[in-house]
Amino acid sequence: MKNRHSSDSKQFVGNIKNGIWVFGISSWLFGITDRSIASFSDGYLSAMDLTQLFTAGIFLVAWLFLKPTSRV
């Protein structure tokens, strides 16, 4: 019985980790989309706009590498 409880809790924690990871991906994609629309809305792309888009893209790629692994 104790072994099953341990397995259930590990699965629950794994689901929470995956949920946070997926939420993070959607958040980064929303942020990049928002910055892209704001940057291109005036028709002029400044160095600050490029820096913000590049930084958000780097953080998205880093977040993708942080995908949790399943150990159950």
C-alpha positions as CSV (number, residue, x, y, z in Angstrom):
1,M,0.0,0.0,0.0
2,K,2.8,2.4,0.8
3,N,4.5,1.7,-2.5
4,R,1.3,2.6,-4.4
5,H,1.0,5.8,-2.4
6,S,4.6,6.7,-3.3
7,S,4.0,6.0,-7.0
8,D,0.8,8.1,-7.0
9,S,2.6,11.1,-5.4
10,K,5.5,10.8,-7.9
11,Q,3.0,10.8,-10.8
12,F,1.2,13.8,-9.3
13,V,4.4,15.8,-9.0
14,G,5.3,14.8,-12.5
15,N,2.0,16.0,-13.8
16,I,2.5,19.3,-12.0
17,K,6.0,19.7,-13.5
18,N,4.7,19.0,-17.0
19,G,1.8,21.4,-16.4
20,I,4.1,24.2,-15.3
21,W,6.4,23.5,-18.3
22,V,3.5,23.7,-20.8
23,F,2.2,26.9,-19.2
24,G,5.7,28.4,-19.5
25,I,5.8,27.6,-23.2
26,S,2.5,29.2,-23.8
27,S,3.5,32.2,-21.8
28,W,6.8,32.7,-23.7
29,L,5.0,32.3,-27.0
30,F,2.4,34.9,-25.9
31,G,5.2,37.3,-24.9
32,I,7.1,36.9,-28.2
33,T,3.9,37.4,-30.1
34,D,3.0,40.5,-28.1
35,R,6.5,42.0,-28.5
36,S,6.4,41.2,-32.3
37,I,3.1,42.9,-32.7
38,A,4.2,45.9,-30.7
39,S,7.5,46.1,-32.6
40,F,6.0,45.9,-36.1
41,S,3.0,48.1,-35.4
42,D,4.7,51.3,-36.0
43,G,6.6,50.1,-39.1
44,Y,10.0,50.8,-37.6
45,L,12.1,48.2,-36.0
46,S,14.6,49.7,-33.5
47,A,17.6,48.1,-31.9
48,M,15.7,47.9,-28.6
49,D,12.9,46.0,-30.3
50,L,15.4,43.5,-31.8
51,T,17.1,43.1,-28.4
52,Q,13.8,42.3,-26.7
53,L,12.7,39.8,-29.3
54,F,16.1,38.1,-29.3
55,T,16.1,37.9,-25.5
56,A,12.6,36.5,-25.4
57,G,13.6,33.9,-28.1
58,I,16.7,32.9,-26.1
59,F,14.6,32.4,-23.0
60,L,12.0,30.3,-24.9
61,V,14.7,28.0,-26.2
62,A,16.2,27.7,-22.7
63,W,12.8,26.9,-21.3
64,L,12.4,24.2,-24.0
65,F,15.6,22.5,-22.7
66,L,14.2,22.5,-19.2
67,K,11.5,19.9,-20.1
68,P,11.0,17.6,-17.0
69,T,11.8,14.0,-17.5
70,S,9.6,11.1,-16.3
71,R,11.1,8.9,-13.6
72,V,8.1,6.8,-12.7
